[in-house]
Amino acid sequence: MSKRNKAAERAARAAALKAERERQERLRRILTIGAVVAGIVIIIGGGFFIQSQRDSTGNDAAAPAGATAAYGVAVGDAGATHEVVIYEDFLCPVCGVLEAEAGDALTSAVEDGRARVEFRPVNFLSRFGDFSMDAANAFAVVLDAEGPEVAKTFHDLVYADQPAEDADDFPGSDWFIDKAVEAGASEEAVRTGIEEGTFEGWVDNATGAASEAGVNGTPTVLLDGEPVPGSTIGEVAANLEAGLQ
């Protein structure tokens, strides 16, 4: 299937999901006084999105080699003292701030054996274009071809050069391929998967699974299964770093 056809299918799915979300919201206003969602996850600005049902791709979508069962990419020792889970959208500007403020602390904690960190990519910002999906797919392609360490380096490089959420024109396949090669991947190993969107179905499933888990925004940060507190992303980063000591 061509990339154009895939984009058309994603647009159709997004329209259907939007209609369903609006129907669910009308029903919620009628049947409930309010929803109690604080305390389930911490929702930190950027990329608000609610997906009311799993994508029809279901479990038929191929998963990249090395992915976790929870649609993540994990780095660090499985026996580490702490477990960190970060739901993120590569286009989310607040995710970029979190990476800038907490990235070094997370890397240090992984290297010291204090933390195992799992990054769970989602496509919450499809209304702005294809970047979220393209980046998450490329992340999965690099993981499949080269493993978690190279995928994590690719992850960091994308955030270091993250485009604006409202950019007029987003980078294309060659940009992601260049980032993958810079991260240590073989161009031959990743070009086809990035250009053809090999793991877009897996990204759709990851997005649906995140929504089913109650994740309503990015970044959502969990430390040892609990939301990291903070009224600003700076406070979240500081509390996360303190919790890893």
VOPAGU-2260 file (C-alpha; in pm, 1 decimal, decimal comma):
REM VOPAGU-2260
SITE   aa  ch    i         X         Y         Z
SITE  MET   A    0       0,0       0,0       0,0
SITE  SER   A    1     138,7     342,8     -94,3
SITE  LYS   A    2     217,4     608,6     164,7
SITE  ARG   A    3     -54,6     827,7      13,4
SITE  ASN   A    4    -314,1     554,4      57,8
SITE  LYS   A    5    -197,5     495,7     413,0
SITE  ALA   A    6    -229,4     865,9     486,7
SITE  ALA   A    7    -583,7     862,2     345,3
SITE  GLU   A    8    -673,6     564,7     563,3
SITE  ARG   A    9    -532,5     738,4     871,6
SITE  ALA   A   10    -733,6    1050,9     790,9
SITE  ALA   A   11   -1050,8     843,4     757,6
SITE  ARG   A   12    -981,5     669,0    1086,8
SITE  ALA   A   13    -912,9    1001,9    1255,3
SITE  ALA   A   14   -1244,1    1142,6    1128,4
SITE  ALA   A   15   -1433,4     839,8    1255,7
SITE  LEU   A   16   -1262,6     861,7    1593,8
SITE  LYS   A   17   -1341,5    1232,9    1616,6
SITE  ALA   A   18   -1711,7    1166,8    1550,3
SITE  GLU   A   19   -1718,7     892,5    1810,1
SITE  ARG   A   20   -1540,7    1110,6    2066,5
SITE  GLU   A   21   -1798,7    1385,6    2013,7
SITE  ARG   A   22   -2082,4    1136,6    2060,9
SITE  GLN   A   23   -1922,7    1002,5    2377,4
SITE  GLU   A   24   -1873,3    1355,1    2511,1
SITE  ARG   A   25   -2239,7    1442,4    2458,8
SITE  LEU   A   26   -2339,9    1123,9    2637,7
SITE  ARG   A   27   -2097,1    1193,6    2920,6
SITE  ARG   A   28   -2242,1    1540,7    2978,8
SITE  ILE   A   29   -2590,3    1394,7    2998,8
SITE  LEU   A   30   -2516,5    1098,2    3224,2
SITE  THR   A   31   -2245,1    1231,4    3453,6
SITE  ILE   A   32   -2173,7    1540,5    3654,6
SITE  GLY   A   33   -1800,7    1514,5    3600,8
SITE  ALA   A   34   -1526,4    1267,8    3541,3
SITE  VAL   A   35   -1264,7    1198,2    3803,6
SITE  VAL   A   36    -945,9    1147,7    3611,7
SITE  ALA   A   37    -683,8    1322,6    3823,5
SITE  GLY   A   38    -497,1    1059,4    4018,5
SITE  ILE   A   39    -506,6     805,8    3738,3
SITE  VAL   A   40    -231,5     971,1    3538,3
SITE  ILE   A   41     -60,6    1307,9    3540,0
SITE  ILE   A   42    -160,2    1501,4    3231,3
SITE  ILE   A   43      95,1    1756,6    3126,5
SITE  GLY   A   44       0,5    2001,2    2845,2
SITE  GLY   A   45      58,7    1943,0    2482,0
SITE  GLY   A   46    -114,4    1692,2    2262,6
SITE  PHE   A   47    -454,0    1654,9    2431,4
SITE  PHE   A   48    -635,6    1362,5    2275,2
SITE  ILE   A   49    -890,2    1100,6    2378,5
SITE  GLN   A   50    -933,7     784,9    2176,6
SITE  SER   A   51   -1257,7     609,5    2265,1
SITE  GLN   A   52   -1185,4     280,2    2100,9
SITE  ARG   A   53    -899,8      64,8    1980,4
SITE  ASP   A   54    -797,7      96,2    1618,6
SITE  SER   A   55    -931,9    -177,4    1395,3
SITE  THR   A   56    -576,2    -284,6    1317,8
SITE  GLY   A   57    -587,5    -481,2    1642,3
SITE  ASN   A   58    -330,6    -746,9    1717,0
SITE  ASP   A   59    -274,7    -821,2    1347,0
SITE  ALA   A   60     -18,0    -541,3    1313,8
SITE  ALA   A   61     344,1    -654,3    1314,2
SITE  ALA   A   62     551,5    -546,1    1612,4
SITE  PRO   A   63     916,7    -447,7    1581,4
SITE  ALA   A   64    1170,2    -690,6    1720,3
SITE  GLY   A   65    1271,5    -581,0    2067,5
SITE  ALA   A   66     949,2    -396,0    2151,5
SITE  THR   A   67     791,3    -455,7    2490,1
SITE  ALA   A   68     447,4    -612,1    2523,8
SITE  ALA   A   69     319,2    -266,6    2624,8
SITE  TYR   A   70     422,5    -105,8    2292,8
SITE  GLY   A   71     741,1      42,2    2430,2
SITE  VAL   A   72    1113,4      63,0    2378,9
SITE  ALA   A   73    1300,4     -14,5    2700,3
SITE  VAL   A   74    1657,0      66,5    2796,7
SITE  GLY   A   75    1831,4     -38,4    3114,3
SITE  ASP   A   76    1859,1    -346,1    3330,5
SITE  ALA   A   77    1532,1    -529,4    3396,2
SITE  GLY   A   78    1647,5    -567,7    3756,0
SITE  ALA   A   79    1706,5    -195,8    3808,6
SITE  THR   A   80    1587,1     -30,5    4128,9
SITE  HIS   A   81    1329,5     188,6    3955,4
SITE  GLU   A   82    1102,9     160,4    3653,9
SITE  VAL   A   83    1013,2     469,3    3453,4
SITE  VAL   A   84     744,9     474,8    3183,4
SITE  ILE   A   85     702,3     774,4    2954,9
SITE  TYR   A   86     415,0     805,6    2709,4
SITE  GLU   A   87     521,0    1058,7    2448,6
SITE  ASP   A   88     443,6    1203,6    2108,2
SITE  PHE   A   89     748,7    1305,1    1905,5
SITE  LEU   A   90     573,9    1627,4    1798,9
SITE  CYS   A   91     460,5    1724,9    2149,7
SITE  PRO   A   92     659,6    2035,6    2251,5
SITE  VAL   A   93     625,7    1958,1    2623,0
SITE  CYS   A   94     772,4    1613,2    2558,3
SITE  GLY   A   95    1066,9    1795,8    2405,6
SITE  VAL   A   96    1103,1    2006,2    2719,6
SITE  LEU   A   97    1089,3    1694,5    2938,5
SITE  GLU   A   98    1361,9    1533,7    2729,0
SITE  ALA   A   99    1576,7    1845,3    2757,5
SITE  GLU   A  100    1530,1    1875,2    3133,9
SITE  ALA   A  101    1528,1    1510,3    3241,9
SITE  GLY   A  102    1711,6    1328,6    2961,6
SITE  ASP   A  103    2057,0    1343,1    3120,3
SITE  ALA   A  104    1923,6    1228,6    3458,7
SITE  LEU   A  105    1746,7     934,0    3297,2
SITE  THR   A  106    2056,6     836,2    3101,2
SITE  SER   A  107    2267,1     850,3    3416,8
SITE  ALA   A  108    2013,4     641,5    3609,5
SITE  VAL   A  109    2010,0     378,9    3334,6
SITE  GLU   A  110    2389,1     363,6    3319,6
SITE  ASP   A  111    2414,3     333,5    3699,4
SITE  GLY   A  112    2159,4      52,9    3712,5
SITE  ARG   A  113    1913,9     267,3    3906,5
SITE  ALA   A  114    1644,6     272,4    3640,0
SITE  ARG   A  115    1490,0      87,8    3351,3
SITE  VAL   A  116    1317,7     339,5    3125,7
SITE  GLU   A  117    1044,3     249,1    2879,4
SITE  PHE   A  118     944,1     498,1    2611,5
SITE  ARG   A  119     595,7     440,8    2469,3
SITE  PRO   A  120     540,2     640,8    2148,6
SITE  VAL   A  121     188,8     750,0    2053,9
SITE  ASN   A  122      28,7     939,3    1766,7
SITE  PHE   A  123    -187,8    1191,5    1950,9
SITE  LEU   A  124    -111,3    1490,9    1728,9
SITE  SER   A  125    -220,4    1359,7    1390,7
SITE  ARG   A  126    -436,5    1670,4    1343,5
SITE  PHE   A  127    -115,2    1863,4    1275,1
SITE  GLY   A  128       6,6    1627,2    1002,7
SITE  ASP   A  129     206,2    1306,9     961,4
SITE  PHE   A  130     510,2    1387,2    1175,9
SITE  SER   A  131     393,0    1208,7    1491,0
SITE  MET   A  132     316,5     889,5    1300,6
SITE  ASP   A  133     624,4     909,4    1079,2
SITE  ALA   A  134     855,7     963,2    1378,6
SITE  ALA   A  135     703,6     682,4    1584,6
SITE  ASN   A  136     718,4     447,6    1285,8
SITE  ALA   A  137    1082,4     538,2    1222,4
SITE  PHE   A  138    1157,9     480,4    1592,2
SITE  ALA   A  139    1006,5     132,7    1559,4
SITE  VAL   A  140    1195,9      63,5    1236,0
SITE  VAL   A  141    1527,7     152,7    1399,9
SITE  LEU   A  142    1439,5     -63,1    1700,0
SITE  ASP   A  143    1356,6    -356,6    1475,1
SITE  ALA   A  144    1674,2    -322,0    1270,6
SITE  GLU   A  145    1930,8    -216,4    1528,8
SITE  GLY   A  146    1795,0    -270,5    1881,1
SITE  PRO   A  147    1699,4     -52,4    2179,3
SITE  GLU   A  148    2027,2     134,1    2227,7
SITE  VAL   A  149    2040,1     269,5    1873,3
SITE  ALA   A  150    1665,2     338,8    1885,6
SITE  LYS   A  151    1715,7     543,4    2203,5
SITE  THR   A  152    1989,9     746,4    2034,9
SITE  PHE   A  153    1756,4     804,8    1739,3
SITE  HIS   A  154    1487,1     912,5    1987,2
SITE  ASP   A  155    1721,6    1170,0    2140,9
SITE  LEU   A  156    1831,0    1306,1    1802,6
SITE  VAL   A  157    1472,0    1358,1    1688,3
SITE  TYR   A  158    1388,5    1551,2    2004,0
SITE  ALA   A  159    1706,7    1757,1    1974,6
SITE  ASP   A  160    1588,9    1874,2    1630,1
SITE  GLN   A  161    1212,8    1861,8    1697,1
SITE  PRO   A  162    1004,1    2075,0    1459,3
SITE  ALA   A  163     743,3    2318,2    1586,2
SITE  GLU   A  164     399,9    2171,6    1645,7
SITE  ASP   A  165     244,9    2417,0    1399,1
SITE  ALA   A  166     520,8    2404,0    1137,5
SITE  ASP   A  167     410,7    2470,3     780,2
SITE  ASP   A  168     611,5    2178,8     645,3
SITE  PHE   A  169     739,5    1874,5     834,2
SITE  PRO   A  170    1052,9    1672,1     754,2
SITE  GLY   A  171    1009,0    1370,7     528,3
SITE  SER   A  172    1150,7    1020,2     511,3
SITE  ASP   A  173    1504,4    1126,9     421,5
SITE  TRP   A  174    1524,5    1337,1     739,0
SITE  PHE   A  175    1434,0    1037,3     954,4
SITE  ILE   A  176    1674,9     816,0     762,4
SITE  ASP   A  177    1955,9    1067,2     822,1
SITE  LYS   A  178    1874,4    1070,5    1194,8
SITE  ALA   A  179    1873,8     691,3    1201,6
SITE  VAL   A  180    2213,1     672,3    1032,2
SITE  GLU   A  181    2349,8     938,2    1267,6
SITE  ALA   A  182    2225,6     722,6    1556,3
SITE  GLY   A  183    2422,7     426,6    1426,4
SITE  ALA   A  184    2175,3     244,3    1203,6
SITE  SER   A  185    2248,0     109,5     858,8
SITE  GLU   A  186    2068,6     309,4     589,8
SITE  GLU   A  187    1999,6     -11,0     399,9
SITE  ALA   A  188    1839,2    -164,3     707,9
SITE  VAL   A  189    1599,3     123,5     776,1
SITE  ARG   A  190    1520,3     301,1     449,1
SITE  THR   A  191    1241,8      75,3     325,3
SITE  GLY   A  192    1067,4      53,1     661,9
SITE  ILE   A  193    1075,4     429,7     710,0
SITE  GLU   A  194     960,5     508,0     356,2
SITE  GLU   A  195     682,6     247,8     353,1
SITE  GLY   A  196     557,7     295,7     708,9
SITE  THR   A  197     615,5     -67,2     803,8
SITE  PHE   A  198     512,0     -25,9    1167,7
SITE  GLU   A  199     230,9     227,0    1134,9
SITE  GLY   A  200     -18,5     -38,9    1242,1
SITE  TRP   A  201     186,3    -102,8    1555,6
SITE  VAL   A  202     186,0     271,3    1628,9
SITE  ASP   A  203    -192,2     278,2    1587,1
SITE  ASN   A  204    -220,0      -7,0    1835,1
SITE  ALA   A  205      17,7     166,2    2075,6
SITE  THR   A  206    -196,7     479,5    2060,9
SITE  GLY   A  207    -512,0     282,3    2126,5
SITE  ALA   A  208    -353,2      92,7    2415,2
SITE  ALA   A  209    -239,6     419,0    2573,7
SITE  SER   A  210    -589,1     562,2    2554,9
SITE  GLU   A  211    -737,1     245,1    2703,7
SITE  ALA   A  212    -486,6     276,9    2989,0
SITE  GLY   A  213    -624,2     623,1    3068,8
SITE  VAL   A  214    -346,0     824,4    2910,1
SITE  ASN   A  215    -503,7    1146,3    2785,8
SITE  GLY   A  216    -202,4    1363,0    2713,0
SITE  THR   A  217     169,2    1368,7    2660,4
SITE  PRO   A  218     402,3    1342,2    2828,8
SITE  THR   A  219     256,5    1109,1    3088,7
SITE  VAL   A  220     531,5    1002,2    3327,9
SITE  LEU   A  221     515,7     710,9    3570,2
SITE  LEU   A  222     778,8     620,8    3828,8
SITE  ASP   A  223     743,0     272,5    3975,4
SITE  GLY   A  224     384,0     264,5    3855,4
SITE  GLU   A  225     281,4     599,3    4004,9
SITE  PRO   A  226     230,9     936,4    3831,7
SITE  VAL   A  227     517,1    1178,2    3888,2
SITE  PRO   A  228     371,0    1488,7    4057,5
SITE  GLY   A  229     422,8    1846,1    3945,4
SITE  SER   A  230     219,8    2141,9    3826,3
SITE  THR   A  231     479,9    2230,1    3561,0
SITE  ILE   A  232     701,9    2017,2    3343,6
SITE  GLY   A  233    1001,6    2156,6    3532,3
SITE  GLU   A  234     857,9    2029,1    3859,9
SITE  VAL   A  235     785,8    1690,3    3704,1
SITE  ALA   A  236    1143,4    1664,6    3575,7
SITE  ALA   A  237    1282,7    1764,4    3915,7
SITE  ASN   A  238    1058,0    1520,7    4104,1
SITE  LEU   A  239    1145,4    1242,2    3862,2
SITE  GLU   A  240    1516,0    1304,4    3910,2
SITE  ALA   A  241    1474,7    1314,7    4290,0
SITE  GLY   A  242    1278,8     989,8    4285,2
SITE  LEU   A  243    1559,0     815,6    4099,9
SITE  GLN   A  244    1820,6     892,2    4365,8
